[in-house]
Amino acid sequence: MAARRNRTQLALARIWAYPLWYAISRSGARGTVTADVAWWIECIADAELNELDRYTQFAYLSGALTEFRTLAHFRLRSCPLVVRTVLRMLYRPSANLILEADRIGPALFIQHGLGTIVTAESIGSRCWINQQVTVGHDAVGRPTLGDGVRIGAGAVVLGPITLHDGATVGANATVVHDVPAGTTVVSPLATTLEPRRAVDDEPA
């Protein structure tokens, strides 16, 4: 985050983002997207952004973060196809993030989102998903995420399992079973192997 944001740029962002905001408002998703904005601002934890009004925060996030635009387009699923197509041309979503679910609750934060694929049954509220995460199908079904779930970078969550409320999946962990509420699961830590002997040290 820049130490000081240009007021002119923020003013232009407010104008630029208005058609997207208007479509969100008309679609009935305004309350959900407002919750998204509030959660993103909380997760980013930038003092300057906290000082902005909610619409300016929305305009900033829409302009600066393709991951946020991807989420905004998900919220517009009820809009006519032609409207969604035009908006996707005007406000390009991330090319490196796939976001699919029957339902995503208010306040989903996607940090970086590079190489992240999310195909879930449903996602609760106030969740946090990092980069290079896979949440997806196996041969039987796809995962369900409760409220307040956090998934660390590089994690893989597969199959018709449930990450219950407050569950945390650590970086690079692979999860194929249910995770109880409030539980943290992590991958094994790296272990030290015996150092390889140099060729010259080997016995003749």
N, C-alpha and C positions, 0 to 999 in steps of 0.2 A: 504493500500500500504506500502510495506517495504521502510524504509528510504533509503536504498542503495541496488540496485539490483546487483547480481553477474554477472560479465561480461561473465564468462564461461557459466552460465545458459542461458544467452541471446544468446550466440553463438550457443549453442546446440538447443535452440528454433528455431533459424533461419534455421538450418538444418532440424529439425523435421517438421517444417511447410511448407517446400518447395513443397512437392507433392500437398498439398492443394492449395497453391498459384498458382502452375503451372496449375492445373485443372481450377481454377477460371479464369486465364488469357486466357486459351484456349477456355473457354466457352463464352467469350465476356463480362464477368461481372467484369473485372478488374477495370474499372472506377467507377462502382457503389460501389464495395467493398472498394476501396480506399476512397471514400466519407464516407462510413460507418466507416472506421478506424479513419478518421479525426474527425468525429462527436463524436465517443466514447472517443477519447483522450480529446476532448474539454469538454465533459460532466463529465468525471472522474476528470479532473482538477488536474492532478499530474505533478509537475514540471519536475521530472525525465523522465517521459514518453514523455513529450514535446521535450526533447532533443534528442530523438532517431529518426533515419530515419524512413520513412513510412513503409518499409518492416519489420523492427525490431519491430515496433509497432504492425503490423499485427501478427507477430510471437508470441509476448508477449500475445496479446489478445486471440489468438487461443489457446495458452497453458493454460492460467490462467482462462478463463471465458467460461463456457459451453454455456452461453446465446449467446455469440458471435459466437461460433461454430454452434449453431442452425441457426442463421441468415445466416452464410456462406453457410450452406447446402441449405437453401432456394434459395440463389443466383445461385446454381448449378442445378436448375431444368431442364435446357436444356441439361444437360449431359446425356449420355446413362445410362440406369439403372444399368448395371454392374459396371460402374465407380462410380456412386453415392453410390452403396451398399458397395463397397470396402472402399470408403472414410468415410462413416459413421462408419465402423468398426474401421478404423484407428483414426478417429477424432470424438469421441463420442459426440453427441449433448446432451443437457440438457434433463433429464428424467422428469422434472417438468415444461416444457414449450412447449406449442403447438402454432405453428405459421403458419397460413394458410391465404392466400389472393390471389386474381387474380393478384394483382400487389402491390409491395412495393417499394416506391421510394427510392432514395439514402439517406443514413444517417438516419437509425433507431437505436435508443438507447434503450436497454432493461435493466433496472437497477434491479439486483437480479434475477428477472424472476421466482422466486419460486411460483408455483401454478398459473402461468399466462396462460390463454387460449385466443388466439387471432384468430378468424375466421372472417375476414373482407372482404368486397367487394374489397376495395383498401385502401392503406395507402400512404399518401403523403411523402414528404421529410422532414428531420430534425424533426422527431417526437420522443417522449420520453414516454415510457411505464414502469410503476413500477411493483412491485411484487403483486401477488394475484389479478390481474386484470382479468376481463372477458369481452371480446369484442366478441359478438356472435349473433347467430340467435334467432329470435322468429319464430312464425308460418309463417311469411310473407317474411322475408329476413334478411340481415345482414348489419352492419354499413359500412359507408364510412368515412375515416379520411382524412382531408385535410393536407396541409403543416403546419409544426410547431405546431402540436397538442401535448398536454401533458396530460397524464392520471395518476392520483395519485394512491397510494397503495389501494388495496381493492375495487376499483371502478368497477361498472358494467355498460356496454354500450350495449344495446340490440336493435335489429330490424333494419329495412331498413331506418335508420336515417343518417344524415350527421353532423359530427363535422367539422365545416368550419375552414378555415385557422386561426391558432393562438388560437384556442379554448383550454381551460384548464378545465379538470374535476378533482375536488378535491378528496381527499382521502375518500373512502367509499361512494361516491355518486352513485346513481342509475340514469341512463339517458336513457329515452325512447323517447325523442323528439329531433329535430334538435337543435344544439347549434350554434348561429351566430358567425361570424368571430370575433376574439379578445375577446370573452366573457368567463368569468370564472363561472362555476357552482359548487356549494358545497352542501354537505349534511347538514341537520340541526345539529346545535351544541348540545352537551349533555346539558340537563337541570337538575337543582337540584330539587329533590323531598323533600317533608316534611319528616324529619327523623322519622323512625319507633319508636314507643314507646316500651320500654321494657315491658315484661310481668308483671313484678312487679309493673309497674306504672299504669296498667290498673285498672279502678274502680272495686270494688267487686260487 
